[in-house]
Amino acid sequence: TKAALCELSAMEHVLTFLVLCTQASFLAAAYGHAGRCGDLAHFKHISAVLDDSRRSRLCGFIGVLSLWLLVLLELTRELPMLWCRLALAVATGIGIVLTCAVRESHYAIAHRIVAALAFGSGTLLVWVIAAMSGAGTRGAMALGTGLFLTGAAQACNLLGECCGRHGLLPSHALGTLEILLVLGFGLCIGNSASSEVVEASGNASFAFRLAWRGGVAEEWQARSVVSLGGRSG
């Protein structure tokens, strides 16, 4: 049991690290390529940076890798509601891939829908993990608050565009919120992985002590029965 627990812990830590690496690579590839091509004279939000055929393909490939890693990570967690967590992980990964594939300049409404799918599913996944593990609830609430603020700002921007005015938040401010959401998701995922390992180790230790005490109690009870039987005989 101890060896299996250590193996599961190591696998979960590796997968968590790889998920964080894909997120960092996604942002680095998008903004790094945009800066190298001279498309980043002013800081832009993620959707505007992805509105390029080469960057969308590159980040889409990273998104596919992130999808598989998220699914594998949820399969290694010793938590209930596996199918719910898998569904949210798949929805998050598919949302990321579609955000890259559906460009904002071509299909603005569809792009915003799939972006909402990615951010919303990722936040719900963090909430479910926090609720099941009992750890990381503050981070999950902070991530949900950030998602609400970003969604409200996007809604105000859409309303402003429909009225022929500028949106509430400029592109660089919206981009800052989006990057904070991505980083917050990574921190919550990493924190939940560490908490689950500590909790699982504690549960295994408690189960071992309980089984040991139960075995000792049974042995003493058997000895008492034998002793009483000998005296009566």
C-alpha positions in Angstrom: 0.0 0.0 0.0 2.8 2.4 0.9 4.6 1.7 -2.4 1.4 2.2 -4.4 0.7 5.5 -2.6 4.2 6.7 -3.3 3.9 5.8 -7.0 0.5 7.5 -7.3 1.9 10.6 -5.5 4.9 10.7 -7.9 2.7 10.3 -11.0 0.3 13.0 -9.8 3.2 15.4 -9.1 4.7 14.8 -12.6 1.3 15.3 -14.4 0.6 18.5 -12.4 4.0 19.8 -13.3 3.4 19.0 -17.0 0.0 20.7 -16.9 1.6 23.9 -15.4 4.3 23.7 -18.1 1.7 23.5 -20.9 0.0 26.6 -19.5 3.3 28.5 -19.3 4.2 27.3 -22.8 0.8 28.4 -24.2 1.3 32.0 -22.9 5.0 32.1 -23.9 4.3 30.8 -27.4 1.4 33.3 -28.0 3.0 36.4 -26.6 6.6 35.5 -27.6 5.7 34.9 -31.2 3.6 38.1 -31.3 6.4 40.1 -29.9 8.9 38.6 -32.3 6.7 39.4 -35.2 6.1 43.0 -34.1 2.4 42.4 -33.4 2.7 43.4 -29.8 3.4 47.1 -29.9 0.7 47.4 -27.2 -0.2 44.7 -24.7 -3.3 42.8 -25.9 -5.7 40.3 -24.5 -5.2 36.6 -25.3 -7.8 36.4 -28.0 -6.3 39.3 -29.9 -2.9 37.7 -29.7 -4.2 34.4 -30.9 -5.8 36.0 -34.0 -3.0 34.8 -36.3 -2.9 31.7 -38.3 0.6 30.6 -37.1 0.0 31.4 -33.5 -3.4 29.7 -33.5 -2.0 26.5 -34.9 1.0 26.5 -32.4 -1.2 27.2 -29.4 -3.8 24.8 -30.6 -1.2 22.0 -30.6 -0.3 23.0 -27.0 -4.0 23.0 -26.1 -4.4 19.4 -27.4 -1.4 18.3 -25.2 -3.0 20.2 -22.3 -6.3 18.3 -22.8 -4.6 14.9 -22.6 -2.6 15.9 -19.5 -5.6 17.2 -17.7 -7.5 14.0 -18.3 -4.6 11.9 -17.1 -4.2 14.0 -14.0 -7.9 13.6 -13.1 -7.5 9.8 -13.6 -4.7 9.7 -11.0 -6.6 11.6 -8.3 -8.0 9.5 -5.5 -11.2 11.6 -5.3 -14.9 10.8 -5.9 -17.0 12.1 -8.8 -14.5 10.9 -11.4 -16.8 11.2 -14.4 -17.7 14.8 -13.4 -14.1 15.7 -13.1 -13.2 14.1 -16.4 -16.1 15.9 -18.2 -14.9 19.2 -16.8 -11.3 18.5 -17.8 -12.3 17.5 -21.3 -14.5 20.6 -21.6 -11.6 22.8 -20.4 -9.2 21.3 -22.9 -11.7 21.4 -25.8 -12.5 25.0 -24.9 -8.8 25.9 -25.1 -8.3 24.2 -28.5 -11.4 25.8 -29.9 -10.4 29.2 -28.6 -7.3 28.8 -30.8 -9.1 27.4 -33.8 -12.0 29.9 -33.9 -10.4 33.3 -34.5 -11.9 36.4 -32.9 -11.7 38.5 -36.1 -13.7 35.9 -38.1 -16.2 34.6 -35.7 -16.4 36.9 -32.7 -19.4 35.5 -31.0 -18.4 31.9 -31.4 -14.9 32.7 -30.2 -16.2 34.3 -27.0 -18.5 31.3 -26.4 -15.6 28.8 -26.6 -13.4 31.0 -24.5 -16.2 31.1 -21.8 -16.3 27.3 -22.1 -12.6 27.1 -21.4 -12.5 29.5 -18.4 -15.8 28.4 -17.0 -15.0 24.7 -17.1 -11.6 25.2 -15.6 -13.0 27.2 -12.7 -15.7 24.5 -12.1 -13.1 21.8 -12.1 -11.1 23.7 -9.5 -14.3 24.1 -7.4 -15.1 20.4 -7.6 -11.6 19.3 -6.6 -11.6 21.8 -3.7 -15.0 20.5 -2.5 -14.0 16.8 -2.8 -10.5 17.2 -1.2 -11.5 19.9 1.4 -8.4 21.9 0.5 -7.8 25.0 -1.7 -11.3 26.5 -1.1 -10.0 30.0 -0.8 -8.1 29.7 -4.0 -11.2 28.3 -5.7 -13.3 31.2 -4.5 -10.7 33.7 -5.6 -10.6 32.1 -9.1 -14.4 32.2 -9.2 -14.3 35.9 -8.3 -11.8 36.7 -11.0 -13.8 34.8 -13.5 -16.9 36.8 -12.6 -15.1 40.1 -12.9 -13.6 39.1 -16.2 -17.0 38.0 -17.5 -18.7 41.1 -16.3 -16.0 43.2 -18.1 -16.5 41.3 -21.3 -20.2 41.7 -21.1 -19.8 45.5 -20.7 -17.4 45.5 -23.6 -20.0 43.7 -25.8 -22.7 46.1 -24.7 -20.5 49.0 -25.5 -19.7 47.6 -29.0 -23.4 47.1 -29.6 -24.0 50.7 -28.7 -21.2 52.0 -30.9 -19.0 52.9 -28.0 -15.7 51.7 -26.6 -15.8 48.9 -24.1 -15.4 49.2 -20.3 -11.9 47.6 -20.3 -9.2 48.2 -22.9 -7.4 45.2 -24.4 -4.4 45.3 -22.1 -6.5 45.4 -19.0 -8.6 42.5 -20.2 -5.5 40.6 -21.1 -4.1 41.1 -17.6 -7.3 39.6 -16.1 -7.1 36.6 -18.5 -3.5 35.9 -17.7 -4.2 36.1 -13.9 -7.0 33.6 -14.5 -4.7 31.2 -16.3 -2.0 31.6 -13.5 -4.7 31.2 -10.8 -5.9 28.0 -12.4 -2.4 26.6 -12.4 -1.8 27.6 -8.7 -5.1 26.0 -7.7 -4.3 22.8 -9.5 -0.9 22.6 -8.1 -2.1 23.3 -4.5 -4.8 20.7 -4.7 -2.3 18.1 -5.8 -0.1 18.7 -2.8 -3.0 18.7 -0.4 -4.3 15.4 -1.8 -1.0 13.7 -1.2 -0.8 14.9 2.4 -4.4 13.9 3.0 -3.9 10.5 1.4 -0.8 9.8 3.4 -2.6 10.8 6.6 -5.5 8.5 5.8 -3.2 5.6 5.0 -1.3 6.1 8.3 -4.6 6.3 10.2 -5.9 3.1 8.5 -2.7 1.2 9.3 -2.9 2.3 13.0 -6.5 1.3 13.2 -5.9 -2.1 11.6 -2.9 -2.7 14.0 -5.0 -1.8 17.0 -7.8 -4.0 15.8 -5.4 -7.0 15.4 -4.0 -6.5 18.8 -7.5 -6.4 20.3 -8.5 -9.6 18.5 -5.3 -11.3 19.7 -5.9 -10.4 23.4 -9.5 -11.4 23.0 -8.5 -14.8 21.7 -6.0 -15.3 24.5 -8.7 -14.4 27.1 -11.0 -17.0 25.6 -8.3 -19.7 25.7 -7.4 -18.8 29.2 -11.0 -18.9 30.4 -11.5 -22.2 28.7 -8.5 -23.7 30.4 -9.7 -22.6 33.8 -13.2 -24.0 33.3 -11.7 -27.3 32.1 
